[in-house]
Amino acid sequence: MPHFFSSVVFLYDFPMSSIGWTDASDEDITHLFYVVVDGCIIRVKNTSSLSQNANALVIGDSVSKCSFTNNTIDSGYYAITTKATIAGHNGFDTISNNTIHGFYNRGINLFNTNDMVITQNRIESGATADSKALYGIYMSGHTGLLSLEQNQVYLVDDYTGGKRGISLYNVIGTSARRGKVYNNMVSCYGVGKAVVVPMGIVVDSASTYLNLYFNSVSVYASARNTGASEPTCRAISIGEKVDNVTNINLRDNVMSNLSAGYSLYAKTAIAIPSIDFNVYYSAPHSANQAARKFAFWGADVADLAALRAATNADQHSIEEEPVFVGSDDLHMASG
């Protein structure tokens, strides 16, 4: 298996089965700087629930200043993943303008990174069987610059695993350099009783100093059988598990939940110091459901007036059903 040990590596318009350290890997990329992977088609053989090391692109420790752009990945347990063992050890820098689909569990799976730009990627559902959760972009243990912008995450299929579009755990910005989660479109649609609660954008586990601005999110999980309950979906969830999420600004987002559950779920009020100019919609499209839930702000709130009273903010937000082009295109429909 060839190894690259070079300060500069360029791979342009080069078809290959995989890059990285994986069971099915053709190339081992480690201890590299200024790597550019551009215009490639990357595919992994033998992707299943039993092949968690069969990943398309794997970035190991001491890899930084890299760029992964304009590629197509159509397989992998994780399509793109890091295996860094030391916090802040990977500075991958740029993942931009890629098409990612056909993955078995996570499209972009990043641990212990710093200074990341993740922009203009299209990530589509890869489920081929029931009871397997899907994650579009999953980040855990990030510090430094974060530009997570203009990504389209469409996890839309007829399987029961549950879906989460963008998940941010222990993602740390600063007051001087807040993380940017801007202009993303996230759609999570499925059926049946989910392995994980379906959510569009999740911020949790000590994440702090992030701005969530101008995102469009739509979630839906139908009941698989007549009379069954839908999962309690959440379009945006801040502090799902723990109470130590702080300084998350939430402005100019569209949050639509078409199932049981919430347009916005905020476990504690202190997590969101600035909230306004949002569009909320929450209305189950199933006759099997009890009275709808609107939002959660430390406790259930029934409507926008109650949310304004709880937040003492959100005065310019509205409650209205957004009309998107489709479940896999969250641009607003004309007319």
C-alpha positions in Angstrom: 0.0 0.0 0.0 1.7 3.2 -1.1 2.3 6.0 1.4 2.6 9.8 0.7 5.1 11.7 2.8 5.3 15.1 1.1 4.6 18.6 2.0 2.5 19.1 -1.1 0.3 16.5 -2.8 -2.0 17.2 -5.7 -4.7 14.7 -6.9 -6.7 16.2 -9.8 -9.4 14.3 -11.8 -8.2 11.0 -10.5 -10.6 8.1 -10.0 -9.8 5.9 -7.1 -11.5 3.5 -4.7 -10.5 5.2 -1.5 -8.0 7.5 0.2 -6.9 7.2 3.7 -6.4 4.6 6.5 -9.2 2.1 6.1 -9.7 -1.6 5.8 -10.4 -1.1 2.1 -7.9 1.7 1.6 -5.7 2.2 -1.4 -3.7 5.1 0.0 -2.5 6.0 3.5 -2.4 9.8 4.1 -0.8 10.8 7.4 1.7 13.4 8.6 1.0 15.6 5.6 0.5 19.3 5.0 -1.0 21.2 2.1 -2.8 18.2 0.5 -5.2 19.0 -2.3 -7.8 16.5 -3.4 -9.8 17.9 -6.2 -12.2 16.6 -8.9 -12.0 12.9 -7.8 -14.6 10.2 -7.8 -14.1 8.1 -4.6 -15.7 4.8 -3.9 -15.3 2.2 -1.2 -16.0 -1.5 -1.6 -17.8 -3.6 1.1 -19.7 -0.9 2.9 -22.1 -2.4 5.5 -22.9 -2.2 9.2 -20.0 -4.6 9.8 -17.4 -2.5 7.9 -17.0 0.6 10.0 -13.4 1.0 8.7 -14.5 1.0 5.1 -14.4 4.8 4.7 -13.8 6.8 1.6 -11.5 9.5 2.9 -9.7 9.2 6.3 -7.5 11.9 7.7 -5.1 10.8 10.5 -3.1 12.6 13.2 -0.8 15.5 12.2 -2.6 16.2 8.9 -3.4 19.9 8.4 -3.7 22.7 5.8 -5.6 20.4 3.5 -8.2 21.0 0.8 -10.9 18.5 -0.3 -13.0 20.1 -3.1 -15.2 19.3 -6.1 -15.2 15.6 -5.5 -17.9 12.9 -5.6 -18.1 10.2 -2.9 -20.7 7.6 -3.4 -20.0 5.1 -0.6 -18.3 4.5 2.8 -19.5 3.8 6.3 -18.2 7.3 6.8 -17.7 9.2 3.6 -15.1 11.6 5.1 -13.7 11.0 8.6 -10.9 12.0 10.8 -9.2 9.6 13.3 -7.4 12.2 15.3 -6.7 11.1 18.9 -5.6 14.5 20.3 -7.9 17.5 20.6 -7.2 20.1 17.9 -4.7 17.8 16.1 -6.4 17.9 12.7 -6.5 21.2 10.8 -8.1 19.9 7.6 -9.0 23.4 6.6 -11.4 23.1 3.7 -14.1 20.6 2.6 -16.0 22.4 -0.1 -18.3 21.8 -3.1 -18.4 18.0 -2.8 -21.3 15.7 -3.6 -21.6 13.0 -0.9 -24.1 10.2 -1.1 -24.4 6.4 -0.6 -22.7 6.5 2.8 -23.9 4.0 5.5 -23.8 6.2 8.6 -22.2 9.6 8.4 -21.4 11.8 5.5 -18.8 14.0 7.1 -17.5 12.7 10.5 -15.0 15.0 12.2 -13.3 14.6 15.6 -10.8 16.8 17.4 -10.4 19.3 14.6 -9.5 23.0 14.5 -9.9 25.8 11.9 -12.4 24.2 9.5 -14.2 25.6 6.5 -17.1 23.3 5.4 -19.0 25.0 2.6 -21.3 24.3 -0.4 -21.4 20.5 0.0 -24.4 18.5 -1.1 -25.0 15.5 1.2 -27.7 13.0 0.4 -29.2 10.0 2.1 -27.4 6.7 1.8 -29.7 4.4 3.8 -30.3 1.0 2.3 -32.1 -0.7 5.2 -34.2 0.0 8.2 -32.9 0.8 11.8 -29.7 2.6 10.8 -29.3 6.2 11.9 -27.9 8.7 9.4 -25.9 11.9 10.1 -25.1 14.4 7.4 -22.4 16.4 9.1 -21.1 15.3 12.6 -18.5 17.3 14.5 -17.2 16.6 18.0 -14.3 18.3 19.7 -13.7 21.3 17.5 -11.8 24.6 18.4 -10.8 27.6 16.4 -12.4 29.0 13.2 -15.5 27.3 12.0 -17.2 28.3 8.7 -20.1 25.8 8.2 -22.0 27.5 5.4 -24.2 26.9 2.3 -24.3 23.1 2.7 -27.3 21.2 1.5 -28.0 18.1 3.6 -31.0 16.1 2.4 -31.5 12.8 4.3 -34.8 11.8 2.7 -35.8 8.2 2.4 -38.3 5.6 3.5 -36.2 3.9 6.2 -36.6 4.0 10.0 -33.2 4.7 11.4 -33.7 8.4 12.2 -31.8 11.2 10.7 -29.8 14.2 11.9 -28.6 16.8 9.4 -25.9 18.8 11.3 -24.7 17.7 14.7 -22.3 19.8 16.7 -20.9 18.5 20.0 -18.3 20.3 22.0 -17.7 22.8 19.2 -16.0 25.8 20.8 -15.8 29.3 19.4 -14.8 32.5 21.3 -16.4 35.8 21.9 -13.9 37.3 19.4 -14.3 34.6 16.8 -17.7 32.9 16.9 -18.4 29.8 14.8 -20.5 30.5 11.7 -23.3 28.1 10.9 -24.9 30.1 8.0 -27.2 29.5 5.1 -27.4 25.7 5.3 -30.4 23.8 4.0 -31.2 20.7 6.1 -34.0 18.2 5.4 -34.5 15.0 7.4 -37.5 12.8 6.4 -38.2 9.2 7.2 -40.7 6.8 8.6 -41.3 4.6 11.6 -39.9 4.5 15.1 -36.4 6.1 14.9 -33.2 4.8 16.4 -32.3 8.4 17.1 -34.8 11.2 17.4 -34.9 13.0 14.0 -33.4 16.5 14.2 -32.3 19.0 11.6 -29.5 20.9 13.5 -28.2 19.8 16.9 -25.9 21.8 19.2 -24.9 20.1 22.4 -22.2 19.0 24.9 -20.4 22.3 25.9 -20.6 23.9 22.5 -20.3 27.7 22.8 -20.0 30.9 20.9 -21.8 29.8 17.7 -24.0 31.9 15.4 -26.8 30.0 13.7 -28.1 32.4 11.0 -30.1 32.0 7.8 -30.5 28.2 8.0 -33.6 26.5 6.5 -34.6 23.2 8.3 -37.4 20.8 7.7 -38.0 17.5 9.6 -40.6 14.8 9.3 -41.0 11.2 10.5 -44.3 9.5 9.8 -45.8 6.7 11.8 -45.0 3.4 10.0 -48.2 1.7 11.1 -51.8 3.0 11.5 -52.3 4.1 15.0 -48.6 4.3 15.8 -46.9 7.4 17.2 -44.5 9.6 15.3 -41.0 10.3 16.7 -40.9 13.7 18.5 -38.8 15.5 15.8 -37.0 18.8 16.4 -36.0 21.2 13.6 -33.3 22.8 15.7 -32.2 21.5 19.1 -29.9 23.4 21.4 -28.7 21.4 24.5 -30.4 18.1 23.9 -28.5 16.1 26.5 -26.7 18.5 28.8 -27.1 22.0 30.3 -23.7 23.4 29.5 -24.3 24.8 26.0 -23.9 28.6 26.1 -23.8 31.6 23.8 -25.6 30.3 20.8 -27.2 33.1 18.7 -30.2 32.0 16.7 -31.5 34.5 14.1 -33.1 34.5 10.7 -33.7 30.7 10.5 -36.6 28.8 9.1 -37.6 25.9 11.4 -40.3 23.6 10.2 -41.4 20.4 11.9 -44.2 18.4 10.2 -44.3 15.6 12.8 -44.8 15.3 16.6 -42.2 17.4 18.3 -40.9 20.9 18.1 -39.8 23.6 15.7 -37.2 24.7 18.3 -36.0 22.8 21.3 -33.8 24.7 23.8 -33.1 22.8 27.0 -32.2 25.9 29.0 -32.8 29.6 28.3 -29.2 30.6 29.1 -28.0 28.7 26.0 -29.4 31.4 23.6 -28.7 35.0 24.5 -29.9 36.4 21.1 -32.9 35.1 19.3 -35.0 36.9 16.7 -36.2 37.2 13.0 -37.0 33.4 12.8 -39.8 31.6 11.1 -41.4 28.8 13.2 -43.8 26.1 12.1 -44.8 22.9 13.9 -47.9 20.9 13.0 -48.1 17.1 12.7 -49.4 16.0 9.4 -50.9 12.8 10.9 -54.3 12.2 12.3 -52.8 9.9 14.9 -51.1 12.7 16.8 -52.4 14.5 19.8 -52.3 18.3 20.1 -49.1 19.7 18.5 -46.1 21.0 20.3 -44.7 24.3 19.1 -41.4 24.8 20.9 -39.5 24.0 24.1 -37.8 26.7 26.1 -36.9 25.0 29.4 -40.5 23.7 29.2 -43.2 23.4 26.5 -44.4 26.6 25.0 -47.7 26.5 23.0 -47.2 29.2 20.4 -45.2 32.2 19.3 -46.8 34.5 21.9 -45.8 32.1 24.7 -42.2 31.8 23.2 -41.9 35.6 23.2 -43.0 35.8 26.8 -40.5 33.1 27.8 -37.6 34.6 25.9 -38.4 38.3 26.3 -37.2 38.5 22.7 -38.1 37.1 19.3 -40.3 40.2 18.6 -39.7 40.1 14.9 -40.2 36.3 14.4 -43.3 34.8 12.8 -45.2 31.6 12.9 -46.0 30.5 9.4 -45.7 27.3 7.2 -42.8 27.7 4.8 -43.5 26.4 1.3 -40.3 24.8 0.0 -39.7 23.6 -3.6 -39.5 20.0 -2.2 -38.3 17.8 0.6 -34.9 17.7 -1.2 -34.8 21.4 -2.1 -35.4 23.9 0.7 -35.4 27.0 -1.5 -38.7 28.8 -1.2 -41.2 28.0 -3.9 -42.2 30.9 -6.0 -45.8 32.2 -6.0 
